[in-house]
Amino acid sequence: MTWLERLAGRHGYSVDVIRTLHKVYGYELEPVLHALKSPGRFYHLRVNTLKTSRGKVLDSLREKGVEAEPHPLLPDTIRIPIEGPNTLPEAEKTIVVDKFTAESALMGANVYVPGVKDCRGLRRGDLVAVADEVGEVVAVGVSKMSEKEVLSRRKGLVVENTHPLYSLPPVRELSEYRNGLVYPQSCPSILAVHVLNPKPGETLVDLTCAPGGKLSHAYQLMRGEGEIIGVDRSRKKIAQTRRTLSRLGFHRVKLLSADSRYLDVDYGWIRADKCIVDPPCSALGVMPKLYEQKTRGQILSLADYQRQFLKVAAKIVRSGGRILYSVCTMTIEECEENARFAVEKLGLRLERGGPFLGSHGIVRELWGAEETQRFHPHLHDAGYYIALFRKP
């Protein structure tokens, strides 16, 4: 068995993913995998500056006992320290949950019926450990159902999470969230729209707009002035985006339920000054990530899929306009290779947008990689890639 295969088995990753990340990190890969299992040091909130100020939100949160601080470089961002890893009490029984449920429970979420994979011998009132499918315990809580009830129901609370591995205030229960004063968002995702720097009066298109994070941030920076278009082929996701915009109080946005890969054909009238390309990706940089079993074929398929959005962006953006490309992953295939495709095949030019918070891209893989930003889990609490292009 090779070192990479042993590493894959030890961390619950497919050998394909390990080999793909090894091309980026070499023998520094193990610290990256350890970092991915945690949520990082901070939870970030973007302040809705069209409704309030960062200072007012900070004061309000602190009055509620929330330990919050301004981000040192992003003027519309607040960060809340994440506590942990916490010591978990011994439990009588263990229930096994799916990956999504385990990663949510690690941060304090309760466990519901759809996420349960195995609950043999479970009784109401048991103190139970919540474990993922590779056996890692992420939380301890009190069972609210028996095994028989879990197996006979399609929904309902199974475990009330009393001791998560990491702790965070219940942000979505706060009035600041309900009243649309803040939007929970990762630091690199917030940074990405600052890099694009959309301005009032411009036309902006977000080719994959759901759930509305970058779209609403662009609206905020544009002060709602200009033409702002969000596109997603899923009607359900468009509805989700509409709810996000409504909660924030943003109404002058045109939402299209359409396949962005054909936007230049189906909506030939669209011409943009700025375009956001934040397509589906392998999401290897999303934290916490307890394990990952993607294949090499899936990663290559996603990289090719992302290029289709870049092609359309290059067509609909006016000469002199900018295209933001961002993905929450670290693979060379989805990062530098796609940036090189945009430059060599689409005729776009790389630019540096500020502020610069990450590391530069991998120079051996891309001429001009110094203009791009990479975020590494063990260094920046996230795996992310940002590239800004100008259309000549």
N, C-alpha and C positions, 0 to 999 in steps of 0.2 A: 504494500500500500504506500502511495506517495505522500509527501507532506501535505499537498493540497487536498488529497482525499481524506486524510486524517483530520485536517482542519474543517472540511465540509461536514464530516460526521460529528465532530465535537460541537459545532455551532448550529447544526440543523439546516445547513444550506446545501443546495444542489452543487455537485462538482462543477457544473457549467457556470453557475454564478461565481463560485470561488475562482475559477480560471479567468473569468472575465474581469473580476476586480483585481486579480493578481497582476494583470497587465498595467493597472494604474498604480498599485501600491507595493508591488513586490513583496519583500519579506516584512514590510510594515503592515501587512494586511490584518494580522490578528488584533492589534489595538483598534483598528477600524471596526471589526466585527463586535468587539466588546463594547465600543461606544454606541453602536447601533442598537444595542439592547436596552439602552436608557433613553429617556425623553430629552436629555440635555439639561443644561443648567437653568434655562429660563423659558417661560411661556410668554409669548408676545401678543400685544393688543395694538391694533392700529386705531388711533383716535379719529373720529369723524369730525374733522375740523370745520365742516360746514354747519355743524350744530353747536360745537363747544370748543374748548381749548384743552390742550394736554394738561396744563396746570390745574384746571378745574377738575378734570377726571382724576388726576393724581390725588388731589385733596379729598375728593369724594371717596375714593377707594381706601385711602389711609384712615378716614373717619370710620370706615367699616372694619378696620383691623387688617386690611389686605396690605401686605408688604409689597409695595410697587415702587418702581423707579423709572426715570426717563431714560430712553436709549441714548447713549452718548453721541451718536452720529445721525440717527434718523429722527427728524424733528416732529414727526407725527406718531411716534411709537413709544409704548410703555412696555416694560418687561417685569415679570413677576418671578421671583426665584422659585424653583421647584425643589421641594424637600425630598430627600431620600439618597440612597436606598434605605428604607426603614426596616427595622427588625420585625419579622413576622412571628406571631405566637404559634405554638404547636396546635395543630388541628386534629380532630377526631377522624375525619374522612377527607377524601380528595375527589373533586369532580373535574373532569377534563372538558375544556371548551375549545372552540375553533380559534383560529389565528386572530381574527378581528376582535373577537370578544376578549381574548387574553390580553391583547395590546391595549384595549380600552380599560379593562379591569386593573391593569398595572398602574393606571393613572387615576383610579378611584371609581370607575363606572360599575354599576350593579350588573349582575348576570341575569339574562332573560332566557326563556325557553329556547328560542331559535338558535342560540349560540352553544347549547350544551351538546357534547358528543358522548359523554359517559358519566352516569351518576349512580352507579350500582350501590345499593344499600343506603341511599340517602333518606334521611328522615327529617321532618320539620323540626327546627330548633337546633340541628347539629351545627357545631362549629366546623366549617369546611375550608380546606385549602383549594384555591382555584389554580389549576395548572393548564399549560398549553399542551399541544399534542406531542411535544417532544419531552414532556415531563418537568418543565421549569415552572415552579410555583411563583405566581405574580401577585396574589392577594389572599387574604383570609376573611371570611364573612360568616353570616348566619343564614342557614337555609330556611326558605319560606315555603318550600314544597317538598313532598316525598318523591322518591323515585317513581312510584306509580302515577303521581300527579303530573310529573314532568313528561312522562311517556304518553300520557293521554291528552295533553293540552298542546295547543299551537302557540300560545303566548302566555305571558305572565312573568312575575318576578320570581326567580329561583334562589338567588343569593343576594342578600344585602351586604354590600362591600363595607366592612368595618375597618379593615387594615390593609390598604393598598401598599405596594412596594414603594411607590412614589406618591407624594401628596401635593395637591393644588387646590386653591379656593374654587368653589363652584361658580365659575365665571358666568355661565349661561343662565344662572339663577339670579344674578345681580341686576339691579335696576338699570345700571349703565349699559348692560347688554340689551335688555328688553326695550329700552328707550332709544336704541340705535346710536348710542354715543361711542361704542367701540365695536370693532370687528376682530375676532381672534384669527391670527394669521402668522405664518412662520416669518422669521426675520428675512431670509433670502427672498421670499415672495413679495414682501413689502419693498425691499430694496429694488427688485427687478423693475417695478413701475417707476420708481425714482430714476433709474438708469434710462428708461425710455423718455421720461420728462415730457409728458403730454401737456399742452398749453391751451388756455381758453381760446375758443374760436376754431380750433383744428377739427378735422374729421378723424375719428379713431374707430378702429374695428378690432374686436377681440374674437378670434376665430374659434375658440373653444371656451366660452365664457363662464360655464357653470363651475362652481356654485355662486360666482359673482365677486370673488375677492379682488382680483386684479381689475376687473371692469369697474367695480365701485370705487376703487382707489384712483383709477384714471379719471372718473367722473369728479372725484373730490379735488384732484389737482387741477382739473379744467374748470372747477367751480360750476359745473353743470352747463358751461357755455361752449357751444359747438355741436357737432353731430357725433353722437356716441352710439355705436351699433354693437350688439352682442349676438353671437351666433352659436347655436348648438343643435345637433340633429335630433336630440332627445327632447320630446315635449315635456317629459317629467323634469328634466334638468333645466329647461327654460322656465318652468313654473317655480323651481327651486331658486333660480336666479332672480326671478321677479319678487319672490318673498324677501330675499336678501336686500334688494334695492328698496323695497317698500319699508322694511324695518329701519333702514338708514335714512329714509326720507328722500330718496333719489328717484325722480319720476320722468325726467326727460331723456329716456334711453329707449332706443328701438331694438327690440329683441326679435330675432328671426329663428324659427325652427327649420333648420336647413343643414345639409351636409356641406361643410365649409370647403371640402376638397373640390367642389364644383361651383363655388361662389362666383367666380369670374364669368361663368356661363349662365347660371340661373339668375344672378343679380348683376348683370353687366354694367349697370349704372354706378356701382359703388367704386369710388376712388378715395383713398385714404392718405392722410398725412402721416399717421402712425398706425402700426398694426401689432397686435399681441399674438404671438404664436406660443402657446403653452399647452402642447398636445399631450394626449395620453402617453405615458412612458412606463418603464419598468419599476419606477418608484422605489428603487433600492436605497434611496437616501432618506426616505420618510422614517422618522423616529418617534416612538420606539419600534424596532423591528426584531421580533423574537427569533424568527427563522424565515427562510425563503427558498422556494423550490422551482423557480423559473428555469426554463431551458434556454440553451443557446439559440435555438430556433425562434423562441418567443421574443428574445431580445433583438435579434436581427429583424424580425417582422415589425416590431415596434419602431425601430430606427427607420425602416423604409416608409412606414405609415407617417412618421413625423415629417419626412421630406415632402410628402404630398401637401401638407399645410404650408411649408416654406415656399413651395412652387406657387401656390395661390397668392400668398402674401406678396411675393415678388411681382406678381401681375397687377394686383389691385392698388399697390402703393405708388403714389406719384413720384416722379423724379425728384430727388432731394429728400424724400421721406425716409422714415426710420422703421425698422422691424425689430421687435424684441423677441428673442428666442430663449425660452427657459424650460428646464426640465428638472424634476426632483430626483435625480439619479446621478451616478458617477461613471457609467460605462463610456469608454472611448467611442463606441459605435453611436451612441445617442448624443454625445457631446461634441468632441473635436471633429469627428468624421462628418457629422451633419453640418457643422459650421464650415468645414472645408467644402462640402457639397454646395452650400449657399454661395460661397465665394467663387469656386471654380466653375460650377455648372449654371448658377443663376445670375452671376455677374454682380453680386452684392459686395459691399466693402465693409470690413470690420471697423468699428469705432469704439473708443473707450467712453463709457458713460459713467458719471459719478453718482454717489460716492463709491469708493472701492473698499469693500469690507472683507472679501475673500482672498484666496490665493489666485495667481494667474493660471491660465490653462496650461496644458501639457505642450511645451514648446516643440518637442520632437514630433508631435502629431499634427501640428497646425502652424503654418506661417502666420504670425500675428496673434498667436495665442496669448500674448501679454495683454491684449485688449479685452480678453474674456475673463470671467470670474468663475472659479471653482470653490465650492464649499465642501470641506472634508469632515465627516462625522467626528473624528477624534480631535480635530482642531477647531471646528466652528459649530459643533452641535447640530449639524445638518449635512446631508449630501445633496448638492444642488449645482446647477450650471446656468450661467447667464451669458448671452452673447448679444451684442447690439450691432445691427447692420444698417448701412445707408445705401439707398438705391441711387446710383449715379444719374 
